Amino acid sequence: MTKPIAPARAKPSHKVPKPEAGYHHGELQEALIAASEAILAEHGAEGFTLREAARRAGVSPAAPSHHFGNAQGLLTEVAIRGYAALADALREAASRKQDAREKLLAQGLAYVEFALKHPGRFQMMFANKRLVADDPRLGQASRAAGREFEIIIAELVGGTPRQAKTAAAAAWSTVHGFAKLALEDKFGSVNSEAGYREIMARLNHVLNYLWPASSARR
């Protein structure tokens, strides 16, 4: 399996319109979301404040509340987009492989790579106390990401839809737990290319142990 290249971690590319340019309908919401993404990339989930998001977007501190209700509303929009990006990453990873087992391994690597590349966004996606947890769109976005695992698991092991969901939950739990541990430097530092490669190599061993070649449906 080709080893992944260590992602550049941190420098955000989010561009926020200048305040003097003014905003048309919908642009302010996008500017605030972009500002929030930038803060999360630079300072992590704990470094986010609604006031700083407003400052970066060039609007008054009250403006975010007008459009999103509160910080939870704004961060929920960020989380929804994060899940969509994660689903895209999982889908793309699987599309590069032909064999179902290789697709699942690629998805596992892509999941952890996403977490290490976007740690602030990733942590916020699962910080329910800071989100509008009962927003149906958030649940839909989360389930859509999980379905990417279900599709490949069903292809790999077969079984009933319920069995596929259970197996997919096991796969998601495995890579999510690994990602959380990696972000806490339990497997070494992720801030160097060598450290990143070591972490991903370890993950590759874990995934191959859990889903050996013999696990594929004949």
Rosetta blueprint (number, residue, H / E / L):
1 M L
2 T L
3 K L
4 P L
5 I L
6 A L
7 P L
8 A L
9 R L
10 A L
11 K L
12 P L
13 S L
14 H L
15 K L
16 V L
17 P L
18 K L
19 P H
20 E H
21 A H
22 G L
23 Y L
24 H L
25 H L
26 G L
27 E H
28 L H
29 Q H
30 E H
31 A H
32 L H
33 I H
34 A H
35 A H
36 S H
37 E H
38 A H
39 I H
40 L H
41 A H
42 E H
43 H H
44 G L
45 A H
46 E H
47 G H
48 F L
49 T L
50 L H
51 R H
52 E H
53 A H
54 A H
55 R H
56 R H
57 A H
58 G L
59 V L
60 S L
61 P L
62 A L
63 A H
64 P H
65 S H
66 H H
67 H H
68 F H
69 G L
70 N L
71 A H
72 Q H
73 G H
74 L H
75 L H
76 T H
77 E H
78 V H
79 A H
80 I H
81 R H
82 G H
83 Y H
84 A H
85 A H
86 L H
87 A H
88 D H
89 A H
90 L H
91 R H
92 E H
93 A H
94 A H
95 S H
96 R L
97 K L
98 Q L
99 D L
100 A H
101 R H
102 E H
103 K H
104 L H
105 L H
106 A H
107 Q H
108 G H
109 L H
110 A H
111 Y H
112 V H
113 E H
114 F H
115 A H
116 L H
117 K H
118 H L
119 P H
120 G H
121 R H
122 F H
123 Q H
124 M H
125 M H
126 F L
127 A L
128 N H
129 K H
130 R H
131 L L
132 V L
133 A L
134 D L
135 D L
136 P H
137 R H
138 L H
139 G H
140 Q H
141 A H
142 S H
143 R H
144 A H
145 A H
146 G H
147 R H
148 E H
149 F H
150 E H
151 I H
152 I H
153 I H
154 A H
155 E H
156 L H
157 V H
158 G L
159 G L
160 T L
161 P H
162 R H
163 Q H
164 A H
165 K H
166 T H
167 A H
168 A H
169 A H
170 A H
171 A H
172 W H
173 S H
174 T H
175 V H
176 H H
177 G H
178 F H
179 A H
180 K H
181 L H
182 A H
183 L H
184 E L
185 D L
186 K L
187 F L
188 G L
189 S L
190 V L
191 N L
192 S L
193 E H
194 A H
195 G H
196 Y H
197 R H
198 E H
199 I H
200 M H
201 A H
202 R H
203 L H
204 N H
205 H H
206 V H
207 L H
208 N H
209 Y H
210 L H
211 W L
212 P L
213 A H
214 S H
215 S H
216 A L
217 R L
218 R L
